[in-house]
Amino acid sequence: MSVRRNTLEPDAMSAIVNCLCPECGGVIELETNRLECLRCGKHWRQVWERIRLRTASKVKRFSPTRS
Ligand SMILES: [Zn+2]
């Protein structure tokens, strides 16, 4: 098993997608657009945007092409 510390763990990604802080389990506030954890105060915006880029490329694949 190899652990890459530079990349996000799938658990952390899913947690952020569900608006939960991967580090403390607190709620990430999406309304302010800063994605700040309400418990520990950590900002997850950069991580969130990285995830969004990944999911965006995924969505592209699944998008139906109707003409
Ligand atoms: Zn937190």
N, CA, C, O and the ligand as a Tripos MOL2 file, in Angstrom:
@<TRIPOS>MOLECULE
protein
  269   267    68     0     0
PROTEIN
NO_CHARGES

@<TRIPOS>ATOM
      1 N           0.8460   -1.2110    0.0000 N.3       1 MET1
      2 CA          0.0000    0.0000    0.0000 C.3       1 MET1
      3 C           0.8690    1.2440    0.0000 C.2       1 MET1
      4 O           1.8100    1.3620    0.7850 O.2       1 MET1
      5 N           0.5530    2.1400   -0.8600 N.am      2 SER2
      6 CA          1.3190    3.3850   -0.9170 C.3       2 SER2
      7 C           0.4240    4.5570   -0.5440 C.2       2 SER2
      8 O          -0.7080    4.6870   -1.0100 O.2       2 SER2
      9 N           0.9720    5.3900    0.3020 N.am      3 VAL3
     10 CA          0.1940    6.5480    0.7410 C.3       3 VAL3
     11 C           0.7970    7.8200    0.1530 C.2       3 VAL3
     12 O           1.9620    8.1430    0.3820 O.2       3 VAL3
     13 N          -0.0100    8.5120   -0.5920 N.am      4 ARG4
     14 CA          0.4490    9.7870   -1.1580 C.3       4 ARG4
     15 C          -0.0730   10.9280   -0.3010 C.2       4 ARG4
     16 O          -1.2810   11.1230   -0.1640 O.2       4 ARG4
     17 N           0.8370   11.6600    0.2570 N.am      5 ARG5
     18 CA          0.3970   12.7170    1.1670 C.3       5 ARG5
     19 C           0.0580   14.0040    0.4260 C.2       5 ARG5
     20 O          -0.5850   14.9030    0.9670 O.2       5 ARG5
     21 N           0.5040   14.0700   -0.8190 N.am      6 ASN6
     22 CA          0.2330   15.3000   -1.5730 C.3       6 ASN6
     23 C          -1.1850   15.3200   -2.1250 C.2       6 ASN6
     24 O          -1.7720   16.3820   -2.3340 O.2       6 ASN6
     25 N          -1.7150   14.1510   -2.3530 N.am      7 THR7
     26 CA         -3.0630   14.0920   -2.9150 C.3       7 THR7
     27 C          -4.0890   13.8940   -1.8140 C.2       7 THR7
     28 O          -3.7880   13.3710   -0.7410 O.2       7 THR7
     29 N          -5.2790   14.3150   -2.0980 N.am      8 LEU8
     30 CA         -6.3550   14.1920   -1.1220 C.3       8 LEU8
     31 C          -6.8340   12.7560   -1.0430 C.2       8 LEU8
     32 O          -6.9200   12.0460   -2.0450 O.2       8 LEU8
     33 N          -7.1390   12.3560    0.1650 N.am      9 GLU9
     34 CA         -7.7350   11.0440    0.3120 C.3       9 GLU9
     35 C          -9.1910   11.0950   -0.1290 C.2       9 GLU9
     36 O          -9.8610   12.1150    0.0320 O.2       9 GLU9
     37 N          -9.6760    9.9900   -0.6870 N.am     10 PRO10
     38 CA        -11.0890    9.9450   -1.1300 C.3      10 PRO10
     39 C         -12.0490   10.3050   -0.0120 C.2      10 PRO10
     40 O         -13.0730   10.9450   -0.2480 O.2      10 PRO10
     41 N         -11.7190    9.8940    1.2070 N.am     11 ASP11
     42 CA        -12.5840   10.2010    2.3400 C.3      11 ASP11
     43 C         -12.6710   11.7060    2.5620 C.2      11 ASP11
     44 O         -13.7430   12.2510    2.8250 O.2      11 ASP11
     45 N         -11.5240   12.3610    2.4500 N.am     12 ALA12
     46 CA        -11.5060   13.8000    2.6550 C.3      12 ALA12
     47 C         -12.3040   14.5050    1.5740 C.2      12 ALA12
     48 O         -13.0160   15.4740    1.8380 O.2      12 ALA12
     49 N         -12.1740   14.0060    0.3530 N.am     13 MET13
     50 CA        -12.9010   14.6140   -0.7590 C.3      13 MET13
     51 C         -14.4050   14.4930   -0.5640 C.2      13 MET13
     52 O         -15.1470   15.4630   -0.7200 O.2      13 MET13
     53 N         -14.8390   13.2920   -0.2230 N.am     14 SER14
     54 CA        -16.2790   13.0920   -0.0510 C.3      14 SER14
     55 C         -16.7850   13.9020    1.1270 C.2      14 SER14
     56 O         -17.9150   14.3910    1.1120 O.2      14 SER14
     57 N         -15.9540   14.0460    2.1470 N.am     15 ALA15
     58 CA        -16.3680   14.8330    3.3110 C.3      15 ALA15
     59 C         -16.5930   16.2860    2.9160 C.2      15 ALA15
     60 O         -17.5830   16.8980    3.3160 O.2      15 ALA15
     61 N         -15.6770   16.8330    2.1360 N.am     16 ILE16
     62 CA        -15.8000   18.2290    1.7230 C.3      16 ILE16
     63 C         -17.0010   18.4130    0.8060 C.2      16 ILE16
     64 O         -17.7200   19.4080    0.8950 O.2      16 ILE16
     65 N         -17.2070   17.4410   -0.0750 N.am     17 VAL17
     66 CA        -18.3690   17.5090   -0.9610 C.3      17 VAL17
     67 C         -19.6530   17.5310   -0.1420 C.2      17 VAL17
     68 O         -20.6310   18.1760   -0.5210 O.2      17 VAL17
     69 N         -19.6420   16.8230    0.9780 N.am     18 ASN18
     70 CA        -20.8090   16.7930    1.8560 C.3      18 ASN18
     71 C         -20.7890   17.9130    2.8880 C.2      18 ASN18
     72 O         -21.5380   17.8880    3.8640 O.2      18 ASN18
     73 N         -19.9200   18.8960    2.6560 N.am     19 CYS19
     74 CA        -19.8370   20.0640    3.5300 C.3      19 CYS19
     75 C         -19.4020   19.6930    4.9470 C.2      19 CYS19
     76 O         -19.8680   20.2830    5.9210 O.2      19 CYS19
     77 N         -18.5120   18.7200    5.0500 N.am     20 LEU20
     78 CA        -17.9840   18.3580    6.3550 C.3      20 LEU20
     79 C         -16.4640   18.5020    6.3470 C.2      20 LEU20
     80 O         -15.7940   18.0990    5.3970 O.2      20 LEU20
     81 N         -15.9390   19.0760    7.4110 N.am     21 CYS21
     82 CA        -14.5040   19.2550    7.5330 C.3      21 CYS21
     83 C         -13.8320   17.9040    7.7520 C.2      21 CYS21
     84 O         -14.1590   17.1970    8.7060 O.2      21 CYS21
     85 N         -12.8810   17.5350    6.8640 N.am     22 PRO22
     86 CA        -12.2110   16.2450    7.0010 C.3      22 PRO22
     87 C         -11.3540   16.1670    8.2650 C.2      22 PRO22
     88 O         -11.0560   15.0740    8.7460 O.2      22 PRO22
     89 N         -10.9650   17.3010    8.7920 N.am     23 GLU23
     90 CA        -10.0300   17.2900    9.9190 C.3      23 GLU23
     91 C         -10.7450   17.2110   11.2580 C.2      23 GLU23
     92 O         -10.2970   16.4910   12.1510 O.2      23 GLU23
     93 N         -11.8460   17.9340   11.4170 N.am     24 CYS24
     94 CA        -12.4980   17.9570   12.7240 C.3      24 CYS24
     95 C         -13.9500   17.4900   12.6410 C.2      24 CYS24
     96 O         -14.6040   17.3220   13.6700 O.2      24 CYS24
     97 N         -14.4570   17.2790   11.4280 N.am     25 GLY25
     98 CA        -15.8280   16.8110   11.3050 C.3      25 GLY25
     99 C         -16.8590   17.9050   11.4440 C.2      25 GLY25
    100 O         -18.0580   17.6350   11.5190 O.2      25 GLY25
    101 N         -16.3900   19.1530   11.4780 N.am     26 GLY26
    102 CA        -17.3100   20.2730   11.5990 C.3      26 GLY26
    103 C         -17.9820   20.5840   10.2830 C.2      26 GLY26
    104 O         -17.6420   20.0170    9.2440 O.2      26 GLY26
    105 N         -18.9310   21.4810   10.3360 N.am     27 VAL27
    106 CA        -19.6720   21.8510    9.1380 C.3      27 VAL27
    107 C         -18.9100   22.9290    8.3690 C.2      27 VAL27
    108 O         -18.4460   23.9100    8.9510 O.2      27 VAL27
    109 N         -18.7880   22.7360    7.0600 N.am     28 ILE28
    110 CA        -18.1600   23.7420    6.2090 C.3      28 ILE28
    111 C         -19.2410   24.6610    5.6740 C.2      28 ILE28
    112 O         -20.2160   24.2180    5.0660 O.2      28 ILE28
    113 N         -19.0510   25.9360    5.9080 N.am     29 GLU29
    114 CA        -20.0440   26.9060    5.4850 C.3      29 GLU29
    115 C         -19.8360   27.2710    4.0260 C.2      29 GLU29
    116 O         -18.7990   27.8150    3.6460 O.2      29 GLU29
    117 N         -20.8450   26.9620    3.2130 N.am     30 LEU30
    118 CA        -20.7280   27.2180    1.7790 C.3      30 LEU30
    119 C         -21.2430   28.5950    1.4090 C.2      30 LEU30
    120 O         -20.8760   29.1420    0.3690 O.2      30 LEU30
    121 N         -22.0910   29.1550    2.2570 N.am     31 GLU31
    122 CA        -22.7790   30.3960    1.8870 C.3      31 GLU31
    123 C         -21.8300   31.5590    1.7260 C.2      31 GLU31
    124 O         -22.0560   32.4370    0.8930 O.2      31 GLU31
    125 N         -20.7740   31.5770    2.5120 N.am     32 THR32
    126 CA        -19.8460   32.7040    2.4560 C.3      32 THR32
    127 C         -18.8890   32.6080    1.2830 C.2      32 THR32
    128 O         -18.1650   33.5590    0.9860 O.2      32 THR32
    129 N         -18.8850   31.4610    0.6140 N.am     33 ASN33
    130 CA        -17.9980   31.2380   -0.5250 C.3      33 ASN33
    131 C         -16.5430   31.0930   -0.1010 C.2      33 ASN33
    132 O         -15.6600   30.9210   -0.9410 O.2      33 ASN33
    133 N         -16.2970   31.1620    1.2030 N.am     34 ARG34
    134 CA        -14.9230   30.9400    1.6760 C.3      34 ARG34
    135 C         -14.7200   29.4950    2.0790 C.2      34 ARG34
    136 O         -13.5930   29.0310    2.2560 O.2      34 ARG34
    137 N         -15.8330   28.7910    2.2190 N.am     35 LEU35
    138 CA        -15.7850   27.3950    2.6280 C.3      35 LEU35
    139 C         -15.0130   27.2480    3.9230 C.2      35 LEU35
    140 O         -14.0760   26.4570    4.0230 O.2      35 LEU35
    141 N         -15.4220   28.0230    4.9100 N.am     36 GLU36
    142 CA        -14.7460   27.9830    6.1960 C.3      36 GLU36
    143 C         -15.4150   26.9810    7.1200 C.2      36 GLU36
    144 O         -16.6400   26.9270    7.2220 O.2      36 GLU36
    145 N         -14.5890   26.1900    7.7890 N.am     37 CYS37
    146 CA        -15.1270   25.2470    8.7630 C.3      37 CYS37
    147 C         -15.6240   26.0200    9.9750 C.2      37 CYS37
    148 O         -14.9120   26.8530   10.5370 O.2      37 CYS37
    149 N         -16.8570   25.7280   10.3640 N.am     38 LEU38
    150 CA        -17.4520   26.4710   11.4670 C.3      38 LEU38
    151 C         -16.8610   26.0550   12.8120 C.2      38 LEU38
    152 O         -17.0260   26.7570   13.8100 O.2      38 LEU38
    153 N         -16.1810   24.9270   12.8370 N.am     39 ARG39
    154 CA        -15.6410   24.4580   14.1060 C.3      39 ARG39
    155 C         -14.1690   24.8520   14.2760 C.2      39 ARG39
    156 O         -13.8000   25.4610   15.2800 O.2      39 ARG39
    157 N         -13.3280   24.5040   13.2880 N.am     40 CYS40
    158 CA        -11.8920   24.7600   13.4470 C.3      40 CYS40
    159 C         -11.4380   25.9800   12.6600 C.2      40 CYS40
    160 O         -10.3140   26.4500   12.8380 O.2      40 CYS40
    161 N         -12.3070   26.5010   11.7850 N.am     41 GLY41
    162 CA        -11.9860   27.7470   11.0950 C.3      41 GLY41
    163 C         -11.0750   27.5780    9.9000 C.2      41 GLY41
    164 O         -10.6020   28.5670    9.3420 O.2      41 GLY41
    165 N         -10.8210   26.3490    9.4980 N.am     42 LYS42
    166 CA         -9.9570   26.1160    8.3510 C.3      42 LYS42
    167 C         -10.7140   26.3990    7.0610 C.2      42 LYS42
    168 O         -11.9030   26.1040    6.9380 O.2      42 LYS42
    169 N          -9.9990   26.9770    6.1040 N.am     43 HIS43
    170 CA        -10.6220   27.2800    4.8180 C.3      43 HIS43
    171 C         -10.3440   26.1510    3.8430 C.2      43 HIS43
    172 O          -9.2160   25.6740    3.7180 O.2      43 HIS43
    173 N         -11.3940   25.7370    3.1590 N.am     44 TRP44
    174 CA        -11.2820   24.5930    2.2600 C.3      44 TRP44
    175 C         -11.5420   24.9750    0.8100 C.2      44 TRP44
    176 O         -11.7830   24.1090   -0.0310 O.2      44 TRP44
    177 N         -11.4960   26.2430    0.5240 N.am     45 ARG45
    178 CA        -11.8880   26.6750   -0.8150 C.3      45 ARG45
    179 C         -10.9560   26.1200   -1.9010 C.2      45 ARG45
    180 O         -11.4160   25.6460   -2.9400 O.2      45 ARG45
    181 N          -9.6410   26.1850   -1.6480 N.am     46 GLN46
    182 CA         -8.7100   25.6910   -2.6690 C.3      46 GLN46
    183 C          -8.9320   24.2060   -2.9170 C.2      46 GLN46
    184 O          -8.9130   23.7390   -4.0560 O.2      46 GLN46
    185 N          -9.1420   23.4760   -1.8260 N.am     47 VAL47
    186 CA         -9.3850   22.0390   -1.9570 C.3      47 VAL47
    187 C         -10.6830   21.8020   -2.7060 C.2      47 VAL47
    188 O         -10.7780   20.9310   -3.5710 O.2      47 VAL47
    189 N         -11.6810   22.6000   -2.3500 N.am     48 TRP48
    190 CA        -12.9940   22.4660   -2.9760 C.3      48 TRP48
    191 C         -12.9120   22.6890   -4.4850 C.2      48 TRP48
    192 O         -13.5350   21.9730   -5.2690 O.2      48 TRP48
    193 N         -12.1370   23.6880   -4.8710 N.am     49 GLU49
    194 CA        -12.0480   23.9850   -6.3030 C.3      49 GLU49
    195 C         -11.2990   22.8910   -7.0400 C.2      49 GLU49
    196 O         -11.5980   22.5940   -8.1970 O.2      49 GLU49
    197 N         -10.3160   22.2890   -6.3630 N.am     50 ARG50
    198 CA         -9.6300   21.1590   -6.9740 C.3      50 ARG50
    199 C         -10.6060   20.0070   -7.2090 C.2      50 ARG50
    200 O         -10.5990   19.3710   -8.2630 O.2      50 ARG50
    201 N         -11.4370   19.7580   -6.2120 N.am     51 ILE51
    202 CA        -12.4360   18.6970   -6.3370 C.3      51 ILE51
    203 C         -13.4100   19.0330   -7.4490 C.2      51 ILE51
    204 O         -13.8080   18.1710   -8.2330 O.2      51 ILE51
    205 N         -13.7840   20.2950   -7.5020 N.am     52 ARG52
    206 CA        -14.7670   20.7080   -8.5110 C.3      52 ARG52
    207 C         -14.2240   20.4880   -9.9140 C.2      52 ARG52
    208 O         -14.9670   20.0970  -10.8140 O.2      52 ARG52
    209 N         -12.9300   20.7360  -10.1070 N.am     53 LEU53
    210 CA        -12.3210   20.5180  -11.4120 C.3      53 LEU53
    211 C         -12.3790   19.0390  -11.7810 C.2      53 LEU53
    212 O         -12.6470   18.6750  -12.9260 O.2      53 LEU53
    213 N         -12.1230   18.2020  -10.7880 N.am     54 ARG54
    214 CA        -12.1620   16.7630  -11.0600 C.3      54 ARG54
    215 C         -13.5820   16.3270  -11.4090 C.2      54 ARG54
    216 O         -13.8080   15.6330  -12.4000 O.2      54 ARG54
    217 N         -14.5280   16.7450  -10.5790 N.am     55 THR55
    218 CA        -15.9040   16.3260  -10.8080 C.3      55 THR55
    219 C         -16.4260   16.9130  -12.1090 C.2      55 THR55
    220 O         -17.2670   16.3090  -12.7750 O.2      55 THR55
    221 N         -15.9360   18.0770  -12.4680 N.am     56 ALA56
    222 CA        -16.3920   18.7110  -13.7030 C.3      56 ALA56
    223 C         -15.9770   17.8710  -14.9040 C.2      56 ALA56
    224 O         -16.7540   17.6910  -15.8430 O.2      56 ALA56
    225 N         -14.7540   17.3590  -14.8700 N.am     57 SER57
    226 CA        -14.3060   16.5330  -15.9830 C.3      57 SER57
    227 C         -15.0690   15.2180  -16.0080 C.2      57 SER57
    228 O         -15.2780   14.6270  -17.0680 O.2      57 SER57
    229 N         -15.4810   14.7670  -14.8270 N.am     58 LYS58
    230 CA        -16.2810   13.5520  -14.7700 C.3      58 LYS58
    231 C         -17.6630   13.7940  -15.3740 C.2      58 LYS58
    232 O         -18.1710   12.9980  -16.1650 O.2      58 LYS58
    233 N         -18.2520   14.9180  -14.9740 N.am     59 VAL59
    234 CA        -19.5950   15.2470  -15.4390 C.3      59 VAL59
    235 C         -19.6120   15.3560  -16.9560 C.2      59 VAL59
    236 O         -20.5700   14.9600  -17.6190 O.2      59 VAL59
    237 N         -18.5110   15.9090  -17.4900 N.am     60 LYS60
    238 CA        -18.4290   16.0890  -18.9240 C.3      60 LYS60
    239 C         -18.5880   14.7440  -19.6370 C.2      60 LYS60
    240 O         -19.2010   14.6350  -20.6990 O.2      60 LYS60
    241 N         -18.0120   13.7420  -19.0040 N.am     61 ARG61
    242 CA        -18.0520   12.4270  -19.6260 C.3      61 ARG61
    243 C         -19.4880   11.8730  -19.6560 C.2      61 ARG61
    244 O         -19.9020   11.1860  -20.5900 O.2      61 ARG61
    245 N         -20.2100   12.2040  -18.6000 N.am     62 PHE62
    246 CA        -21.5330   11.6180  -18.4660 C.3      62 PHE62
    247 C         -22.6280   12.4680  -19.1260 C.2      62 PHE62
    248 O         -23.7770   12.0400  -19.2330 O.2      62 PHE62
    249 N         -22.2620   13.6540  -19.5580 N.am     63 SER63
    250 CA        -23.2820   14.5310  -20.1040 C.3      63 SER63
    251 C         -23.8790   13.9470  -21.3870 C.2      63 SER63
    252 O         -23.1470   13.5480  -22.2920 O.2      63 SER63
    253 N         -25.1630   13.9000  -21.4570 N.am     64 PRO64
    254 CA        -25.8240   13.3470  -22.6370 C.3      64 PRO64
    255 C         -25.6870   14.2840  -23.8360 C.2      64 PRO64
    256 O         -25.7710   15.5060  -23.7100 O.2      64 PRO64
    257 N         -25.4790   13.6870  -24.9750 N.am     65 THR65
    258 CA        -25.3660   14.5040  -26.1830 C.3      65 THR65
    259 C         -26.6010   14.2860  -27.0400 C.2      65 THR65
    260 O         -26.7040   13.3350  -27.8160 O.2      65 THR65
    261 N         -27.5060   15.1880  -26.8660 N.am     66 ARG66
    262 CA        -28.7230   15.0950  -27.6810 C.3      66 ARG66
    263 C         -28.7280   16.1860  -28.7300 C.2      66 ARG66
    264 O         -28.5080   17.3570  -28.4190 O.2      66 ARG66
    265 N         -28.9680   15.8200  -29.9270 N.am     67 SER67
    266 CA        -28.9880   16.8240  -30.9780 C.3      67 SER67
    267 C         -30.3810   16.9200  -31.5920 C.2      67 SER67
    268 O         -30.5990   17.7190  -32.5030 O.2      67 SER67
    269 ZN        -12.7830   21.7890   10.8150 Zn       68 ZN68
@<TRIPOS>BOND
     1     1     2 1
     2     2     3 1
     3     3     4 2
     4     3     5 am
     5     5     6 1
     6     6     7 1
     7     7     8 2
     8     7     9 am
     9     9    10 1
    10    10    11 1
    11    11    12 2
    12    11    13 am
    13    13    14 1
    14    14    15 1
    15    15    16 2
    16    15    17 am
    17    17    18 1
    18    18    19 1
    19    19    20 2
    20    19    21 am
    21    21    22 1
    22    22    23 1
    23    23    24 2
    24    23    25 am
    25    25    26 1
    26    26    27 1
    27    27    28 2
    28    27    29 am
    29    29    30 1
    30    30    31 1
    31    31    32 2
    32    31    33 am
    33    33    34 1
    34    34    35 1
    35    35    36 2
    36    35    37 am
    37    37    38 1
    38    38    39 1
    39    39    40 2
    40    39    41 am
    41    41    42 1
    42    42    43 1
    43    43    44 2
    44    43    45 am
    45    45    46 1
    46    46    47 1
    47    47    48 2
    48    47    49 am
    49    49    50 1
    50    50    51 1
    51    51    52 2
    52    51    53 am
    53    53    54 1
    54    54    55 1
    55    55    56 2
    56    55    57 am
    57    57    58 1
    58    58    59 1
    59    59    60 2
    60    59    61 am
    61    61    62 1
    62    62    63 1
    63    63    64 2
    64    63    65 am
    65    65    66 1
    66    66    67 1
    67    67    68 2
    68    67    69 am
    69    69    70 1
    70    70    71 1
    71    71    72 2
    72    71    73 am
    73    73    74 1
    74    74    75 1
    75    75    76 2
    76    75    77 am
    77    77    78 1
    78    78    79 1
    79    79    80 2
    80    79    81 am
    81    81    82 1
    82    82    83 1
    83    83    84 2
    84    83    85 am
    85    85    86 1
    86    86    87 1
    87    87    88 2
    88    87    89 am
    89    89    90 1
    90    90    91 1
    91    91    92 2
    92    91    93 am
    93    93    94 1
    94    94    95 1
    95    95    96 2
    96    95    97 am
    97    97    98 1
    98    98    99 1
    99    99   100 2
   100    99   101 am
   101   101   102 1
   102   102   103 1
   103   103   104 2
   104   103   105 am
   105   105   106 1
   106   106   107 1
   107   107   108 2
   108   107   109 am
   109   109   110 1
   110   110   111 1
   111   111   112 2
   112   111   113 am
   113   113   114 1
   114   114   115 1
   115   115   116 2
   116   115   117 am
   117   117   118 1
   118   118   119 1
   119   119   120 2
   120   119   121 am
   121   121   122 1
   122   122   123 1
   123   123   124 2
   124   123   125 am
   125   125   126 1
   126   126   127 1
   127   127   128 2
   128   127   129 am
   129   129   130 1
   130   130   131 1
   131   131   132 2
   132   131   133 am
   133   133   134 1
   134   134   135 1
   135   135   136 2
   136   135   137 am
   137   137   138 1
   138   138   139 1
   139   139   140 2
   140   139   141 am
   141   141   142 1
   142   142   143 1
   143   143   144 2
   144   143   145 am
   145   145   146 1
   146   146   147 1
   147   147   148 2
   148   147   149 am
   149   149   150 1
   150   150   151 1
   151   151   152 2
   152   151   153 am
   153   153   154 1
   154   154   155 1
   155   155   156 2
   156   155   157 am
   157   157   158 1
   158   158   159 1
   159   159   160 2
   160   159   161 am
   161   161   162 1
   162   162   163 1
   163   163   164 2
   164   163   165 am
   165   165   166 1
   166   166   167 1
   167   167   168 2
   168   167   169 am
   169   169   170 1
   170   170   171 1
   171   171   172 2
   172   171   173 am
   173   173   174 1
   174   174   175 1
   175   175   176 2
   176   175   177 am
   177   177   178 1
   178   178   179 1
   179   179   180 2
   180   179   181 am
   181   181   182 1
   182   182   183 1
   183   183   184 2
   184   183   185 am
   185   185   186 1
   186   186   187 1
   187   187   188 2
   188   187   189 am
   189   189   190 1
   190   190   191 1
   191   191   192 2
   192   191   193 am
   193   193   194 1
   194   194   195 1
   195   195   196 2
   196   195   197 am
   197   197   198 1
   198   198   199 1
   199   199   200 2
   200   199   201 am
   201   201   202 1
   202   202   203 1
   203   203   204 2
   204   203   205 am
   205   205   206 1
   206   206   207 1
   207   207   208 2
   208   207   209 am
   209   209   210 1
   210   210   211 1
   211   211   212 2
   212   211   213 am
   213   213   214 1
   214   214   215 1
   215   215   216 2
   216   215   217 am
   217   217   218 1
   218   218   219 1
   219   219   220 2
   220   219   221 am
   221   221   222 1
   222   222   223 1
   223   223   224 2
   224   223   225 am
   225   225   226 1
   226   226   227 1
   227   227   228 2
   228   227   229 am
   229   229   230 1
   230   230   231 1
   231   231   232 2
   232   231   233 am
   233   233   234 1
   234   234   235 1
   235   235   236 2
   236   235   237 am
   237   237   238 1
   238   238   239 1
   239   239   240 2
   240   239   241 am
   241   241   242 1
   242   242   243 1
   243   243   244 2
   244   243   245 am
   245   245   246 1
   246   246   247 1
   247   247   248 2
   248   247   249 am
   249   249   250 1
   250   250   251 1
   251   251   252 2
   252   251   253 am
   253   253   254 1
   254   254   255 1
   255   255   256 2
   256   255   257 am
   257   257   258 1
   258   258   259 1
   259   259   260 2
   260   259   261 am
   261   261   262 1
   262   262   263 1
   263   263   264 2
   264   263   265 am
   265   265   266 1
   266   266   267 1
   267   267   268 2
@<TRIPOS>SUBSTRUCTURE
     1 MET1         2 RESIDUE 1 A MET
     2 SER2         6 RESIDUE 1 A SER
     3 VAL3        10 RESIDUE 1 A VAL
     4 ARG4        14 RESIDUE 1 A ARG
     5 ARG5        18 RESIDUE 1 A ARG
     6 ASN6        22 RESIDUE 1 A ASN
     7 THR7        26 RESIDUE 1 A THR
     8 LEU8        30 RESIDUE 1 A LEU
     9 GLU9        34 RESIDUE 1 A GLU
    10 PRO10       38 RESIDUE 1 A PRO
    11 ASP11       42 RESIDUE 1 A ASP
    12 ALA12       46 RESIDUE 1 A ALA
    13 MET13       50 RESIDUE 1 A MET
    14 SER14       54 RESIDUE 1 A SER
    15 ALA15       58 RESIDUE 1 A ALA
    16 ILE16       62 RESIDUE 1 A ILE
    17 VAL17       66 RESIDUE 1 A VAL
    18 ASN18       70 RESIDUE 1 A ASN
    19 CYS19       74 RESIDUE 1 A CYS
    20 LEU20       78 RESIDUE 1 A LEU
    21 CYS21       82 RESIDUE 1 A CYS
    22 PRO22       86 RESIDUE 1 A PRO
    23 GLU23       90 RESIDUE 1 A GLU
    24 CYS24       94 RESIDUE 1 A CYS
    25 GLY25       98 RESIDUE 1 A GLY
    26 GLY26      102 RESIDUE 1 A GLY
    27 VAL27      106 RESIDUE 1 A VAL
    28 ILE28      110 RESIDUE 1 A ILE
    29 GLU29      114 RESIDUE 1 A GLU
    30 LEU30      118 RESIDUE 1 A LEU
    31 GLU31      122 RESIDUE 1 A GLU
    32 THR32      126 RESIDUE 1 A THR
    33 ASN33      130 RESIDUE 1 A ASN
    34 ARG34      134 RESIDUE 1 A ARG
    35 LEU35      138 RESIDUE 1 A LEU
    36 GLU36      142 RESIDUE 1 A GLU
    37 CYS37      146 RESIDUE 1 A CYS
    38 LEU38      150 RESIDUE 1 A LEU
    39 ARG39      154 RESIDUE 1 A ARG
    40 CYS40      158 RESIDUE 1 A CYS
    41 GLY41      162 RESIDUE 1 A GLY
    42 LYS42      166 RESIDUE 1 A LYS
    43 HIS43      170 RESIDUE 1 A HIS
    44 TRP44      174 RESIDUE 1 A TRP
    45 ARG45      178 RESIDUE 1 A ARG
    46 GLN46      182 RESIDUE 1 A GLN
    47 VAL47      186 RESIDUE 1 A VAL
    48 TRP48      190 RESIDUE 1 A TRP
    49 GLU49      194 RESIDUE 1 A GLU
    50 ARG50      198 RESIDUE 1 A ARG
    51 ILE51      202 RESIDUE 1 A ILE
    52 ARG52      206 RESIDUE 1 A ARG
    53 LEU53      210 RESIDUE 1 A LEU
    54 ARG54      214 RESIDUE 1 A ARG
    55 THR55      218 RESIDUE 1 A THR
    56 ALA56      222 RESIDUE 1 A ALA
    57 SER57      226 RESIDUE 1 A SER
    58 LYS58      230 RESIDUE 1 A LYS
    59 VAL59      234 RESIDUE 1 A VAL
    60 LYS60      238 RESIDUE 1 A LYS
    61 ARG61      242 RESIDUE 1 A ARG
    62 PHE62      246 RESIDUE 1 A PHE
    63 SER63      250 RESIDUE 1 A SER
    64 PRO64      254 RESIDUE 1 A PRO
    65 THR65      258 RESIDUE 1 A THR
    66 ARG66      262 RESIDUE 1 A ARG
    67 SER67      266 RESIDUE 1 A SER
    68 ZN68       269 GROUP 0 **** ****
